[in-house]
Amino acid sequence: MLDLGEQPASDAFPSISDPGPDPRYPLRMWLCARCGLAQLVEDPTTPEEPRGVEPAALVAQAADAVSRVAAAGVLPAGASVLEYGSPHGGSWLPMLTRRGLRPAEAAERADVVLDCFGMMHWADQRVALRTRLERLADNGVLLLQYHSLAAIIHDGQWNALRHGHFAYYSTRSLHAMLAEVGLVPRFAWEFSLYGGTVLLAATRGGQIHSSVWELLSRETMAGTRDPRVVSGLQSQVSVASTALREWLEAAAQAGKRVIGYGAASRAVALLCRAGVDVELLPAVADASPAKAGRRMPGTRIPVIPAGELVAARPDVVLVFVPDILGEVRGRFPELAGVEWAVAEPTPRVLP
């Protein structure tokens, strides 16, 4: 459905002193004609240690999710909880323990098994789901949070595809996967994070709530299992990459210095497909101390500490993760006079 050609590993940020060239690998997505699961075709890369910092938008969404799930009566006080977290960091456990839940013991089957953006990092999805099922108590609930394939399609988020992310879920495909192991998706909650994320609550039996049926219906109408629709992501690749390069060239011709913000994995393929290097983007600032002194994979663009953004004297700050825009603008009141822009779906300056 989507072929980004040869791309550097998007989580391997080389040292700025490493001249490269960086190894490149095929980056492709296919769609299962039987179950509708979108998956990474191959991944010859070796996962690097995560270097990101959890953004405030993700923390806020987790708090909202815990509040909404608790209101539905799914988080009883005293229940045991086991978390399968994302390798990118962040945990719901502190919020859950404040609500009276307790971490499960090492060999205990938990009343609540939580997976927040974690399962997509498992190459074998059947093993991933069965592993979580084995730790779930008979009357327990499995909570699965995922970036919606429907949102990826709707917003043209082709650069959500990256090495190490093995699955891209629609609710329909997860419904089929859960049914295979004897689970029923009972409730669904939707969030605006990343353009659209979903939290499913699944149990070993029970009635499916209208929130799940409505989501299934909307995603079917959106074409999440239709190859003609999903393959439309391919047309967005050239649109977005061409737009970025032309936007940066126009800024350079106007004498504007553009500095990026957010050395995210999703920015890697975008910069590489656009052919952008230090001539058009001198640096990308990031809040992660572990990324300082490194460079964007596949380019010579250095990653600088977020605290050096003001000293970089930008005329325009180009934010690569739209969800963090408010957080970043609030952090740098000294830059009130500069232009702020987002890179996706195509670059645009914001009021």
VENDA-V299343 format. One record per residue. N is the residue number from 1. RES is the residue in one letter. PSI is psi in whole degrees, 0 to 359 (999 if undefined). Layout:
# VENDA-V299343
[[N & RES & PSI] [N & RES & PSI]]
This chain:
# VENDA-V299343
[[1 & M & 332] [2 & L & 128] [3 & D & 112] [4 & L & 10] [5 & G & 208] [6 & E & 123] [7 & Q & 148] [8 & P & 158] [9 & A & 123] [10 & S & 354] [11 & D & 10] [12 & A & 96] [13 & F & 105] [14 & P & 159] [15 & S & 147] [16 & I & 337] [17 & S & 351] [18 & D & 114] [19 & P & 348] [20 & G & 196] [21 & P & 153] [22 & D & 143] [23 & P & 146] [24 & R & 151] [25 & Y & 154] [26 & P & 144] [27 & L & 103] [28 & R & 153] [29 & M & 138] [30 & W & 169] [31 & L & 126] [32 & C & 123] [33 & A & 341] [34 & R & 310] [35 & C & 347] [36 & G & 12] [37 & L & 126] [38 & A & 132] [39 & Q & 157] [40 & L & 131] [41 & V & 312] [42 & E & 158] [43 & D & 92] [44 & P & 3] [45 & T & 162] [46 & T & 120] [47 & P & 134] [48 & E & 162] [49 & E & 127] [50 & P & 140] [51 & R & 3] [52 & G & 165] [53 & V & 134] [54 & E & 121] [55 & P & 158] [56 & A & 328] [57 & A & 323] [58 & L & 321] [59 & V & 316] [60 & A & 320] [61 & Q & 322] [62 & A & 318] [63 & A & 319] [64 & D & 317] [65 & A & 314] [66 & V & 319] [67 & S & 317] [68 & R & 323] [69 & V & 320] [70 & A & 320] [71 & A & 334] [72 & A & 359] [73 & G & 20] [74 & V & 351] [75 & L & 73] [76 & P & 142] [77 & A & 140] [78 & G & 351] [79 & A & 151] [80 & S & 147] [81 & V & 139] [82 & L & 130] [83 & E & 128] [84 & Y & 99] [85 & G & 171] [86 & S & 144] [87 & P & 350] [88 & H & 355] [89 & G & 175] [90 & G & 145] [91 & S & 144] [92 & W & 351] [93 & L & 316] [94 & P & 319] [95 & M & 322] [96 & L & 320] [97 & T & 327] [98 & R & 337] [99 & R & 8] [100 & G & 2] [101 & L & 163] [102 & R & 145] [103 & P & 138] [104 & A & 148] [105 & E & 167] [106 & A & 317] [107 & A & 8] [108 & E & 140] [109 & R & 124] [110 & A & 149] [111 & D & 328] [112 & V & 122] [113 & V & 121] [114 & L & 132] [115 & D & 112] [116 & C & 100] [117 & F & 26] [118 & G & 318] [119 & M & 333] [120 & M & 344] [121 & H & 2] [122 & W & 126] [123 & A & 322] [124 & D & 102] [125 & Q & 326] [126 & R & 316] [127 & V & 319] [128 & A & 313] [129 & L & 319] [130 & R & 327] [131 & T & 318] [132 & R & 323] [133 & L & 322] [134 & E & 334] [135 & R & 2] [136 & L & 128] [137 & A & 159] [138 & D & 319] [139 & N & 21] [140 & G & 175] [141 & V & 135] [142 & L & 123] [143 & L & 121] [144 & L & 120] [145 & Q & 136] [146 & Y & 153] [147 & H & 122] [148 & S & 130] [149 & L & 327] [150 & A & 320] [151 & A & 320] [152 & I & 317] [153 & I & 312] [154 & H & 318] [155 & D & 4] [156 & G & 37] [157 & Q & 61] [158 & W & 331] [159 & N & 9] [160 & A & 338] [161 & L & 126] [162 & R & 158] [163 & H & 142] [164 & G & 344] [165 & H & 101] [166 & F & 343] [167 & A & 145] [168 & Y & 111] [169 & Y & 137] [170 & S & 161] [171 & T & 326] [172 & R & 317] [173 & S & 321] [174 & L & 325] [175 & H & 315] [176 & A & 319] [177 & M & 318] [178 & L & 319] [179 & A & 325] [180 & E & 332] [181 & V & 12] [182 & G & 23] [183 & L & 152] [184 & V & 127] [185 & P & 110] [186 & R & 314] [187 & F & 156] [188 & A & 137] [189 & W & 140] [190 & E & 147] [191 & F & 156] [192 & S & 352] [193 & L & 137] [194 & Y & 26] [195 & G & 349] [196 & G & 108] [197 & T & 158] [198 & V & 143] [199 & L & 120] [200 & L & 141] [201 & A & 121] [202 & A & 142] [203 & T & 177] [204 & R & 359] [205 & G & 182] [206 & G & 172] [207 & Q & 145] [208 & I & 125] [209 & H & 156] [210 & S & 333] [211 & S & 327] [212 & V & 315] [213 & W & 319] [214 & E & 319] [215 & L & 317] [216 & L & 317] [217 & S & 314] [218 & R & 321] [219 & E & 327] [220 & T & 316] [221 & M & 331] [222 & A & 349] [223 & G & 30] [224 & T & 344] [225 & R & 7] [226 & D & 114] [227 & P & 328] [228 & R & 326] [229 & V & 311] [230 & V & 321] [231 & S & 351] [232 & G & 343] [233 & L & 329] [234 & Q & 323] [235 & S & 337] [236 & Q & 341] [237 & V & 307] [238 & S & 325] [239 & V & 310] [240 & A & 317] [241 & S & 320] [242 & T & 318] [243 & A & 320] [244 & L & 312] [245 & R & 315] [246 & E & 324] [247 & W & 316] [248 & L & 323] [249 & E & 320] [250 & A & 322] [251 & A & 318] [252 & A & 318] [253 & Q & 332] [254 & A & 2] [255 & G & 20] [256 & K & 134] [257 & R & 117] [258 & V & 128] [259 & I & 134] [260 & G & 162] [261 & Y & 131] [262 & G & 87] [263 & A & 64] [264 & A & 157] [265 & S & 327] [266 & R & 342] [267 & A & 341] [268 & V & 304] [269 & A & 324] [270 & L & 312] [271 & L & 319] [272 & C & 316] [273 & R & 329] [274 & A & 349] [275 & G & 34] [276 & V & 133] [277 & D & 195] [278 & V & 338] [279 & E & 328] [280 & L & 335] [281 & L & 95] [282 & P & 335] [283 & A & 160] [284 & V & 123] [285 & A & 149] [286 & D & 148] [287 & A & 347] [288 & S & 118] [289 & P & 331] [290 & A & 342] [291 & K & 347] [292 & A & 140] [293 & G & 8] [294 & R & 183] [295 & R & 162] [296 & M & 131] [297 & P & 137] [298 & G & 1] [299 & T & 175] [300 & R & 9] [301 & I & 117] [302 & P & 150] [303 & V & 121] [304 & I & 153] [305 & P & 147] [306 & A & 326] [307 & G & 346] [308 & E & 4] [309 & L & 317] [310 & V & 317] [311 & A & 338] [312 & A & 350] [313 & R & 58] [314 & P & 149] [315 & D & 331] [316 & V & 135] [317 & V & 119] [318 & L & 111] [319 & V & 125] [320 & F & 347] [321 & V & 101] [322 & P & 329] [323 & D & 337] [324 & I & 5] [325 & L & 310] [326 & G & 318] [327 & E & 316] [328 & V & 316] [329 & R & 321] [330 & G & 334] [331 & R & 336] [332 & F & 71] [333 & P & 338] [334 & E & 341] [335 & L & 25] [336 & A & 334] [337 & G & 353] [338 & V & 167] [339 & E & 141] [340 & W & 135] [341 & A & 157] [342 & V & 149] [343 & A & 342] [344 & E & 147] [345 & P & 332] [346 & T & 155] [347 & P & 138] [348 & R & 141] [349 & V & 137] [350 & L & 155] [351 & P & 999]]
